[in-house]
Amino acid sequence: MDAAAPIQPVVISKYHYLDGKRQRFSSGEFIVSILPMIETEGMTKDDIGALIEKTQMNMQEEFTKISMETLARRNLRNKAD
């Protein structure tokens, strides 16, 4: 916390690439989401635990959301095949 550098959370979705019906790997996609920057100026070492918990929770929520989106896209693509 001495540097008071901001934290830039970046989340990458799950990569869905296995075509279960055909038992083969297919092309896939993933989503990269850049969350709002978290300022740490004025924080102390006592704030680290809460900062980690809040950041991890926000990143996990985003991961779940964007991973569901890539899965939905894959399912649509598989229906079209």
Rosetta blueprint (number, residue, H / E / L):
1 M L
2 D L
3 A L
4 A L
5 A L
6 P L
7 I E
8 Q L
9 P L
10 V E
11 V E
12 I E
13 S L
14 K L
15 Y L
16 H E
17 Y E
18 L E
19 D E
20 G L
21 K L
22 R L
23 Q L
24 R E
25 F E
26 S E
27 S E
28 G E
29 E E
30 F L
31 I L
32 V E
33 S E
34 I E
35 L L
36 P L
37 M L
38 I E
39 E L
40 T L
41 E L
42 G L
43 M L
44 T L
45 K H
46 D H
47 D H
48 I H
49 G H
50 A H
51 L H
52 I H
53 E H
54 K H
55 T H
56 Q H
57 M H
58 N H
59 M H
60 Q H
61 E H
62 E H
63 F H
64 T H
65 K H
66 I H
67 S H
68 M H
69 E H
70 T H
71 L H
72 A H
73 R H
74 R H
75 N H
76 L H
77 R H
78 N H
79 K H
80 A H
81 D L
